[in-house]
Structures are given as structure tokens and as C-alpha cells.
Amino acid sequence: MQWVSKISVIILSILLTSCIQDYEMDFSNADSRLSVVAELDPVNRVEVLVTLPKTPLDYGDYKIPNDAKVVIKEDGAFWDELEFISHDSSWSKGAYVSQKTISHGKKYDIEVQYRDYPIVSATQTVPEEFTIQEMSHNVNLHTIFDQHSFKGKIKFTPNHKDERYFAFQHYIYLIYFEEDESGETHQRDKFIIFRQEDQTGGFRDYRSFRVVSLRGPQELDFQLTWNVEEIQNLANIQNIFLVSVIEELSEDAYQYRRTLVHKNDDYYGELFRVYGNLQNGYGIFSSKVTQYIQTKIL
Amino acid sequence: MCVIERFRLWDIKAFLCFIFLFVGILHAFSAVQLKVQVKDKWSQDPLIGSSVVSLHQNIGQATDIDGFAQFILEPNTYTFCVHYLGYHSDTFHLILQADTNIYVELTEIANELEAVEVVFNYRTRSNGVVGIDNELLDKMPTFFGEREIIKAIQSLPGVQSGSEGSTSIFVRGGSSDQNLVTLDGIPLFHLSHLFGVLSVFNSDVVQKADLYKNYFSSALPNRLTSALNVFTKNPSYTEKHFSYQIGVLNTKIFFETPIIKDKLATYIAARGCHAGLYIKPITKSQYKLDDEKGYISYYFYDINAGLHYKVKSQNLLKWNFFFTDDRYTMFQEEERTSTTNLEQQYSIKYRENKLAWSNLNASFQHLKEWNSLSFFQQKFYLSQYKLKRGNNMIDEMYVRDSLLGLTKVNNTQFSSISEIGYQSLLDKTFQDHSIKTGIQTAWRLFSPDKSDFEEYVGENLRRRDEYNEYKIFTQEYAAFFEYQLKKKIVDIFSGVRFVYYKNGTYDKVSILPRISVEWKLPLSATIQFSSQINEQHLHMVNGHIGDIMKDYWVPANAHAPSESAWQQAISYKQHLHHWDWSVDLFYRSSKQQTESANTYNFRPNDTWETNIMSGGIGRAYGAEFYIAKKWKKINFSISYNLSKSERKFKELNRGQWFPYTHDRRHDVSAMVSYKFSPNFDISLAWVFGSGRPYSMVDLVYPSLQLVDYYADGYYNYYFLDNKKDQIQYNESRNNRKLTPFHHLDFGLNYKWSKKKWQHSLNLSIYNIYNHKNVFAVFEKHSGSGVTRSMKYQSITLLPTLPSISYAVGF
């Protein structure tokens, strides 16, 4: 039976040698349309990133056209043609920027033209300003330095019956002094963004925002956790602020974030199509309204 | 006068005697012989002790050791009934005028077989059921020396010809969980050994397999697309049999014996994988070649056992047991050295990945014949499938060769499904029609995604977390009624199934009707129309392409309701001058379909419900063609399926239809065999299937994360190849197809006998032309910084694989 064993070993060697070979994929249509990415917010300037998409095989910078025509209309009337500004220090090498400020509740249309590429267009209505009736939390110096989590509550005014979308981010902003090797003291600051542990609905998006869809008046609980050692290790703390960022998202922004976080949730996961609202292009033209609530703790 | 008178008187007496004698002789010579042989329809084994009884005359006999019963009868018209315990009775009428031989083939009750028509690679029944048995299986090339019943099923019309490393059954564009697989009528939840390379069915004990795809009886537990019933053999009540087989991968042993002759018999079959003996040293040396330490070990075994007892002449008790166990371990040892504060430190990391899965299937059956035309059957059973994945790590830190510290992390995930059930069946046959009715219950216990985490520092437990400890209990109760009418030109099968399902607060009541009408046309042709509604109350959550053993059973609930489907089929088939051909057309629409929205992984605080998308609709339609021809020593058959399977979900693919993962536009299976002699034959089999649809990136573009809102360069540190900041875009779900799947296989069988021992040798070559069928596609990254690059690569599991097996037995 020795020959049987020998043959078996040979066959198993073949079996166990996994056959790996290059696999050809056709990406010939990868850059046939433009990619446009922008999110309008009345507190920020308008910045539109226009790129040529690339294949997943390409590493390195995106090709960014600097002679595209980017026009935005407000309620159907011309609002501004955006100017390309080069960002030397930025990876993107530039984006199309307007120095004007957009307004709440207005409808904006974008149109991007570049050479023979199909014209990209999209429409977006910026949410109205919203009111927060009450925000409470139990954070104090003791909780920040000794505990790993705290609870809070936000109450909204009952100004909407339809479904609306909100995103919450909470962080601690610290100002402290640090001595360098020569003994000189420097003022430093630090952001500690909380993890939001609650499972009461919604999802966490890519910047530790908790995103929810709400209907009517709402009371929303939140529970935040942080690494307490990160704060305990700091000396000479001058000021501590608790900052809550609350964004009202347009439906497009909500769908975009919801699908984006789904995609990011599992690195090895099956492909999940990220929401987009552009005609003839890839990307998103969305909007949001942001409010900051700052509480001084120290 | 007196003499004359005396003579005449004697003469008259003699004449009368002669007449009486002549008439008597004539009478004796006019009696004819009727010889009836009774056989098992599938195995063709004689059925010893079958009763052959005339219904109107008080005559009857039991068959002898060759299955024969002989009668000397007057020419007349007779109606005989043949019955054998555990088999369907058969009745035949004949006008007996001369010596006659009658062959009666009985079918087992559990098999519910009708008139069988033999074609090359499968047998068909009048209601569209197709089956494969050992005789047919012998004609096909083996796989690692194993006669693979699942591979044979995959060659049938309407069944996908398989994919790389898969022993699941995909019928008419449905998923594997939509196909019910039973072993002796008991549901099975996992079918593979060796990550899908071999099926769990041991050919030593498999008697046959029936696939129901057009019409399946209401007596069968429901799934959406089809049902595959695999039957184990009955042990011999009269003779001992033994066989032993050694092949490349495994060793098999089979033994059956009567314990009390004609009363009590048993069999046991065991199969063990000895490949682990080779795998471990080979992988160890492969690691060594790469300057690493580690190994891979793998083994499996399975056991089939049965104990059958005939109580008196009308009761049969059967106890069947089936168990499989697979264990895989990958072990790696990694050593790292560092110098700190002038002290030599080094750490050793031991990583161990373990994977184990098992099936347990046990049943107790009772069959009772009330009379020759009616019987009752009941079963109690347990079916269980368990999957365990473990990732263990030990980290040892040494300073100057003394152990400084030790940390140990064990992460284990479990998934299981257990079903306990009861099934009963009452069958009554009349002259040209029959009824079946019964009840069924199935209590299932699911533990889909349990996870344990343990961390030790030294020997002290530092952290222990248990996630998803919950268990889900579901109940399913069903009653069915089946009516069959058989006339000269038409057969009608009809049935209805009433089901009540409950899972916590979610419950569902269903009425599931079905009908099949088959017309018998001239020239041995038949045309069949069938329509039925099916429903299933459990789902399988699948991993994505290339995932191994990431399939978990979950129950229907409010989040993922019970799936249902309506299927219609038309089938035309004909047997003419050694030609067999058939055409099937089907259309199936389904509701409440589920899809894995993302890869389902066990993660803390994450349940299966967060990764399953439900409420989808599906449609599948297609045509199946089959043709077979027999020339003296050559058999040839080819089947071709042209089909489409699509799905639509509100929240997937922008609400548009997309090709389902198991959509195969073209599927071909061809086979040819040549028999040199009764002991020597060769065969070739070729399969082809369109590539499996899958989702793959078409292009990438920046995400909003990369927009520098504040123009402060805050986000500048993000890397371009950081996937979080780029969106991988695919035009639609399942936008691409893998390269087509095909392979050609060769088989050679040679048998010989020496005294009472029978020997057989099998040589097989799988994938003769070494086509690199794709199992999975993955990204291969290399380089760093500006030299970074990426390309796609594919893995093939099964290249050309020659195999040999030798079996001996009596």
C-alpha cells in the first residue's frame, strides 16, 4: 500500500496548493461621468469638489479639472458661478468655492459642465432653522474626570409633523498648558469626541454623529462614553467646554449618510450602494443646518 | 347376447371411465402456470416473503428466496394483490389462458413512487419527480473516489450544475435554503464535508434520492422551490454484507446483518477522513519553507446506523441514526524580538483558528398496514446542526528567557438550529384513486449568533463577555390532505396543506393548495401541468462570495416574515425508440424574500436582524431541455437550462430588479458512458454554468468626508486609499458575473470477484483540462507609499484532481 500513500500525498499536495491567479476586470467606463460632492450649510462657505472618478486599481490623486463651469441657482434664479481655488496644502489640490452665504429654506440648483462630459445637475432645499426647546445633561467636572460615561436629554420644539432628520455630535473641548523641553509654556487645545452608546434608534455616522429620523415633538436621550484616562493624563487644564453639534439634514443628506455608514460598517462587507442624487454624475449635493450648543464646565 | 351385452356394458363402463379420465386429463392439462416475481422497484432486489393473493379466489402464496410465487390455475380472469410490509401494495388483473410470468415491482411506502420510466442519468415519475439511485450513480465519474449523490443531482435538468466548492442544491434560481433536503424524510440543515467539497451522504447507505421540482406532495414539509429526499437503504433480513473502501480522502466501512432472521436486522456505516494525516505534515513543511511555524489540520467522520424490526406481519419499526462531525484547525506561532533598556525581550504569539460543525439526525418510525390497500406511518425525529468558530490567541512575553507575562484571549461564536418533530401519514388506495392525510409538527430552537469573549492575564480571568445569549423557539403545525386520481388517459395529483406558525408574537396561518394534471398522449408521450403555492418559515443568512461556512439559520419573524412562492410548470416528455426527451417550462413568483444587506459577521451587540434585508419580491422563469439516447453499449444524455432569476427590494438597487446571486442564464450537463463488459465501464461528464452574479466596484469617487468645509486643512491627513473617505460605486447590485464555471470529468470502474469476495477499483479524474473555476475574487495590495498598487486575484479550489479508490466486500 506504499504506492497508494505516495499517490495520496501527491494528490493532496495539489489540492492544498490553492490556485491563485490574476483576475481581469473591465473598468473602461469608469470615468465617463463627473463626480460632484457638496453639502450646503448656512454657517459654512459653499465648496464643491469636482473630480474625475477613478478605477479602484488607481492609487494616487484624483484628476481635478480646474476649468469646469460650476453654477448655482437660488429659487430658479442665478445665484453664483463658483471659482476654482487651489489648495496647495490640501490633498484635493482645489475645489470650486463661493464666498456668498446660502439661506435657510431656499431651493438651490447646481449645474456642472466640463468639456464633453455630460452636464451634472441636482437640486437641494436647505432645511429651515430649527429650535431646541431644552437640552439637559449631568456632566460636571466629577463626571468628566472620574467616569466613563454620562447621560443627557434633548427636547425639540413641536414644529414639524412630517419626518425630519437630525444628526448629533458631542465633544469636549479643552484648553490646557504644556511645557516644552526648554521649560517654556504653550497653550494647547484638544477635542475629545464622545462615542454615543445608546441603542434607542438611528445610527452613528462616519464622524461619530448619531443620525436619527424624527417625526413631531421629540425627547431624545443620549449616553456618551469616553476614555477617561485621556483626560486624566492632561495637566494644567485651563478651560473645559462641552460642545453639542446638532444638524438638521435634508432627506438627501440623511440617505447619503445612512447608506455611507452602512458601507463603512464592515470593511470586508458586501458592496452597499451609497445614495446619490445627481443627474449624469456620481456623488451628492445635499444640505444641512447646524447649531452649536456650548456649555462651560471649567 | 349376454356376452355382447356384458361387453357392451363393460364397454360402456370403460368408455365412460375413459371419458371421465380423458376429461380429467384434459382438465389437468388445461390448468396453466402463473409465476409472479416480486422485486424492489429501485434496487431490483427480490422481496422475500411478499404475499401474492387472489382477491376473489381463496388462494395465495408467499414469495420464495428469489421473490417468486407460483400457482397452477384454471384459465380464468384473476385479480391479484401483491403486498409487502413497508411497501406500496400493487394490484394486477389478468385473463389467464396460458403459462404466464408476471413481474411486479413494489415501491417503498416512504418513497411514494409511481410508474417508473428509466432514462440514462435519472428516473422520472409520472408526477414529475426525478430520482437517482445507486445503479445510475455507478455510471457517473466519482469524486475523490466517492459516488457523490449531490453531484449527480446537480446534473439533473433544472438543477444548477454547481459552483466551485459547493455541495448545496440550487433549483430553478432559488437559494439553497429554499430547497428542502431530507434524509429518510427528516430535514437536514447542512450538507457538506470539507467546506463543500464532499457531501454528507455516504453512498454505501444511500439507496436513492428523489427530487421534487414541478409538483411536490402536500405531505412534504414546505420550502419554496423544491425538495430533495435522500433515502437510506433497508438492512437485509436474510444475509450478512460487509464492505470496506479506501480512497484518497477517506476510508469507509459498511456492515449489515440480520439479528433475528426475517424479523430484526441492522446496518452500520462509518466514514472517516484520513487526509488529516497528510495535511498536517504537508502544511507544517509549507510554513517552514516560509520561515514560519504553523500547521493546518482537518478531519471529519460520519456514522449512519439503522435498526429495523418487523412486528408480526403488519408492523414495521425503524430506528435510524445519522451523525457528522467536521473539525478544522489552523495554528500559527509567531516570535518577535525587541531590545529595551539593554534587555533582550521577545514575545511568542500562538494563534489558533478553529472551525467545527456537526449534524445530528435521529428518527423512530412506525409503519402499520391495516390491509393490503391502506397503511399508516408515523415518525418522531430530532435534527440538529451546530456551527462553532473559535479564534484563540496566547501572547507570552519573555525577558532573558524567563516568562514575564502571559495574556490569553478566546473568542468563540456559535450558531445552531435544532428541530424536534412528529409526522404521520394515513394512506388509503382504492381502485383508481387514493387519498393521503396526516399531521406534522416541528418545534425549532434557534441560537443564531451567540458569541463569547474571554481575556486572561496569566491564569486570572480579566474580562468575560457573552453576547446574544438568547434562544428563539418556534412552533409549526401542519395538516395535509392529498388526493390522487389515475385514469387511462389522465393522472391527477392534488393536495392542500394547512399550516400554523408561531414565533413569539409573530404568527401566521396559511392554506397552501397544489395540483398536477398529467395527460398520457399517444407514442409514449405525456404532458403535465402543475401549479402550487409554497411557504417557508425559516431563512438562511448567507455570507458573500468566497465566504466559507458563514451560513446561519434564522426563524421567520416580524422583521423577516415567512417567505412564500407560487410556481407553475408545464412539462412534456416522451420515450420513443430508445430516445428520451423532455421540455419543462416554469415560472415562479415569490414574496418576502430576504437578502444579506451586508456580510453577516458575529459582532458584539449586533444581531442577525441588523444585517438582513427583507420584504423583497422575486421572479424566476426558464426552460429546461433534456435528451438521452441508448445505443447498445453507449449511453448519452444532455440537459440544458435557460433561466433567469431576479429580485427586487425597496431599499436595494434603487428599488430596481437585479439578478439574484443564484441566477444562471445557461446551464449544461452532458454525460456519456461506454460499457465494455458487465464489469468494466468508462464515463465522461461535462458541466457548464454561466458565471455567478456578484457585486464589484465599477469606480471610486470622493466622499463628503473629504470636502474641506472650513478650508483649514483639518482633514488633510486622510489618505487617498482610505476606503472610509472614498465611495466605491457599483452601477447596480450584482453588476458583474464571474467567469463561467465548467469542467470535464472522467471515470473508470472495474469489478471482479474471487470466491465470495467482490472487488472494485475506481479511477477518476476531476476537471481534466484544469479549468480555473473561480471560488472567490479578492483585492491584492502590494508596495507602500507612491509605489502602492492593487490588483484583483481569484482563487480556484479544485484544479485537475485524479483519484483512486478500492473497495472490497461480500
Interface residues (C-beta under 8 A of the other chain):
Chain A: V4 I7 S8 V9 I11 L12 S13 I14 L15 L16 S18 C19 I20 Q21 D22 Y23 E24 M25 F27 N29 A30 D31 S35 V37 A38 E39 D41 N44 R45 E47 L49 T51 P53 K54 T55 P56 L57 D58 Y59 G60 D61 Y62 H87 S89 S90 W91 S92 A95 V97 Q199 Y206 R207 Y256 L260 H262 K263 N264 D265 D266 Y267 Y268 G269 E270 L271 F272 R273 V274 Y282 G283 I284 S286
Chain B: I246 V248 A275 Y278 I279 I282 T283 Q286 H544 S596 A597 N598 T599 N601 N605 L652 N653 R654 S695 M696 V697 D698 L699 V700 Y701 P702 S703 L704 Q705 L706 V707 D708 Y709 Y710 A711 G713 N716 Y718 L720 D721 K723 K724 I727 Q728 Y729 N730 S732 R733 R736 K772 V774 V777 E779 V786 R788 S789 M790 K791 Y792 Q793 S794 I795 T796 L797 L798 P799 T800 L801 P802 S803 I804
